[in-house]
C-alpha cells in the first residue's frame, strides 16, 4: 500500500512539473519536456542492470571462481524460494557491503565487496546475502529502480524548466506570478522526489532484514552482521548517491558526514534507517539481545583463500 502511494506521488510530481513548464513557458514545450523525460526513463530502465554494475564496479565471476560463496548464494536462494539463483558479482573494495540489482527475480544479481568477505564470518555473511535475496524476492530491486528513474526524470524536467526560463521564456497567461510558482516548483520538486525515494527505501530495509531472519530462521545473525557493519569505519570508494539505496548499508552517509560534519537535518535524506534502529527491530522481533562484544570468528575469506 505504501509503495503504491509513493508511486502515485512520483506520477503527480511529474505531471505537476510538466504542467508548470507548459504554463510558465509554452504548452508545446511542456509536452516536449514530458516526451524527453519519458524517453530518458525508458533508456534508463532498459540499461539499469549494466548501469548499476558500472557505477558500483561490480565484476562478474568465472564459473569456477569462489565456489563456496556461490554455494552460499544458491542455498539462500533455495531457502527463499527463488526460481533462479541470482548471478554473483564481486566489488573490489575494502569496505564491507553488498547490494542486489535487477528488474526481475529471474534476471537479478547480488554484488558483494571483497571487504565483506574479509570481515564477515560465514553465519553473518549468509545473513547479508539473505537480506539481498529478500530484496530480490520482494521485487524491491524493481521498485527502487523505478523510484530512481522517476527521481531522475523529475530532476530532468526541472532542469529543462530552469534552463528555458534562463534563456528568456515567458508566461503567456499567468504573467510573473506563474513564473514565480514555476521556479518554486522547479526547486522543490527534485527534493520532494528524493524524500519519496528515501521513504520507500527505508521501509524496504526493515522488511529485508526481517526477510533475512525468516529465510535463515536466525534473527540474531542479521543483527550481528549489522553490528559488525556499524563498527567498521572503512569508507567505500564507489559511493554514489544514485545507487546508495541498493546497498545493505548506505555507502554515502559516512562519506557525507566526513566531508561536512553530521547535521541533524541530513537524516532526512538518508537512504537507510539508522543501524541501531534496525538492530533494535530484529532484537524485538526475535526476543534476544546482542552480546556486548562480537565473537572473533574467522571471516569467510579464509575458506575462499582470500585472507
N, C-alpha and C positions, 0 to 999 in steps of 0.2 A: 504493500500500500504506500509506504513511504517512498519507495523507488518511483512509483507512478507519479506521485506529487512532484518529485524533483524533476522528472522528465517533462511534466506539464509546465513547470516553472521555466525550464530551458526554452521550450517552444514559445511561451508567452514573451520571454525576453527577446527572442529572435524576431518575433512579429512586431513587437513594440519598436525595436531598433530600426527595422526596415521601414516601418511607418513613419518614424521620426525623420529618416533620410528623405522619404518621399514628401513629407510636409514642409520640412525646412529648406529643401533644395528643389527637387523635382520628382514627380511620381515615377517617371521613367527611370531615373537614377536609383530610386528605391527598389524598383523591380530588378535592375541590373545588379545592384548590390546583393539582393537576395539570391539571384541566379549564380553569381560568382561564389557566394558563400556555400551554396549547396554543392557546386562542383568541387570546391575545396574539400568539403566534408566527405564526398564520395571517394575522392582520391585518398584522403587520409584514412578512411575506413578500410579500403581495399589494401592499402600498404601498411596497415597498423602493425602487423606481425613483424615485418622486416624493419620498420621504423623503430620499434621498441628495441629490437635486437641491436640495431646500430647505435642508439643512444646509450644503452646500458653496456655495450661491448660484450654482449653475451655470445660466446662461440659454441658452435655445435661440436659434438664429440664423435670420434670414430666408433664403430660398432663394438670394438673390444676394449675401449678405454673405460676405466673406472667402473668395472663390472659390479663390485659390491654396492656402489652408490646407485647404479641402475636397478639392482635388485631391490634396494630400499624403496625407490620410487615406484617400482612395479607392485611391491607388496602393499604399500599405502594406497595405490590406485585401486587395487583389487578390493581392499577393505572399504574404500569409499564408494565402490560400485560403478566406477567409470568404465565406459565401454572400450576405451583405448587408453593405454598408458601414455601420459604426456611425454613429449620429447624432453631430453635433459640437455641443458646448456650450462657452460661454465663462464664465470666472470673473473678474470684475473685481478683480484683486488683484495687487499689485506683486511678490509673492514668486513665483519660478519654480517651477511644479509642474504636475502633470497626474494624472488618475485615470481609471479605467474603472468602469462600473456596469451592472448588468442581469443578470437571471437566465438569459437565453438569448442566444446569439450573434446571433440574428435580432432581438432587442429590446434591444440594448445601446447605450450612448453613451460617447463619450470627452469628457472635460472638460479644457480647458487654461486656465491663467491668462494674463492679459494680460502678467504679468511674465515668463512663459516665452517668449512671443513676442518680448518686448523684450530677452531675454537670450541666447537660443539662435540660432546661425546655422542655416541650413537643414539641413545634414547632421546636426547634433546633435538638432535638433527632430524630424527624421524618426525618429531612433533612439528618442527618448522616446515618440513616437506608436506606433512598432513595439513598444515594451515594453508599452504599454497594450493594443494589439491582440493581443499574445501572451497577455495575461491573459484576454481575451475568448475567443480561440481555445482556450485550455486549460480554459475554464469555471471559471477562478479566481474570477471575479466571483460566480458561483453559490455556490461553496464558501465564500467569505468572507462572503457574505450570510447563508448558513445558519449559519456559525460565530458571527456577530454575534448572530443571533436566538437561538441556543441559549444564548449567554453571557447575553443579556438575560433569557431565561426562567429560567435558574438563579438570577440575581440577584433576580428577582421572587419566586420560591418562597422563597428565603432571607429576603427581606423579610417575606413573609407569615408565615413561621415565627417570626421575631423579634417581630413585632407581636402575634401571637397569644399568645406566651409572656408578653409585657409586660402584656397585658390579663388575665392570670390563668389561662392554660391550664396544665393539669397532666397528667402522665402517668397513665394508668390501669393500666399493667402494670409498667413498669421503674422507677418512682419517680424519685428525684433523679438517679441515675446516667444514665438515659436522657435526662433533660432536659439534663444537662451535655454529654453526647455530641452531642445535637441542637444545642446552642449552638455547640459547636466546629465542627460540620459547617456550620452556617449562616455562620460566619465564614470558614471556609477554602474552601468550595465556589466562591464567586464568583472568588476569586483563582486557584483551580485552573482554572476555565473561562477566565479571562483568559490564563493561561500556555498553555493548549491552543490558544487562538486565535492567540497570538503565535507559537507554534512553527509553526503552519500557514502564517501569512502570511510569516514569514521565509523558509521554504523556497520559497514561490511566487515571491518576489522574485528569487532566484537563477535560477530557471527562466525567468522572464520576461526577465531580462537576456540569458540565453543565447538565448531565442526571438527577441529583437530582433536579435541578432547573426546568427542564422540567416536570418531574413526578409530582411535587407538585405545579407547576405554581407559584413558590416562590423562586426567586434567592436570595433574602435577607436572607432567613432562613439558607441557606447553608453558606453564608458569615458570618452570626452571629455565627454559630456553629464553623467555622474555627477560628474566632477571639477568641472565648472562649477557644478553644484548645490552641491557641497561648499564651494566658495569663496564662494558667495553667502551673505550674512548676513541677508537680508531675512526677517522673520518673517511668516508668513501670518496674515491677520486671521481666517480662518474655520477655525482649528484646533479640531478636535473629536475626542475620543478614540473616539467611535463609528464614525467614518469614516477614522481615521488610516491604517488598513491598506490603504485603496484607493489612496492617492497613491503616486507614483513615489518620493518622499522623504517620510518621516513629517513632517507639519506640527506635531506636538505635542512631539517630542523637544526641539527648540530652545527652545520656549516653557517647558517644564518646567525645563530647565537654567537659563534666565534667572530663573525665579521662585525656585528653591530651591538652585541650585548643582548641579554634576554629582556624583552619588553612584554608587559602583561597583555597588551593588545595583539601581539604577534600570535598568541594562542588561537585567535580567531581563524588564522589562515593555516594552521597545522593540518596536514593530511591525515594524521593518525591521532587517536586518543593517547593520553599520556600512558607510558608503560606501567607505572604503578597502578593506574586505574584498571588496566587490562588484567594485571595480575590479581588485583582485588576481586574482580568479577569471576575469575577462574577459581579463586580460593572459596568464594561464597558458594558457587555452584557445586564445587567438588567436596566441600566440607573439610578442608585441610588448611594448614599454614606452612608456608615455605620455611625451611631452616634458615638461620641467620647467615650461615656460610654455605657456599656451594661446594659440592664434592669435587675433589681434584681428579676427576676421571680422565682417562686418555681421550683425546679428540679422535674423531672418526678418520682423520687424515692418516693416523698411524696404520690403520687397516688398509688404507689406499696406497700406502707407501709414499705419502707426500710430506710427512712430518720431518 
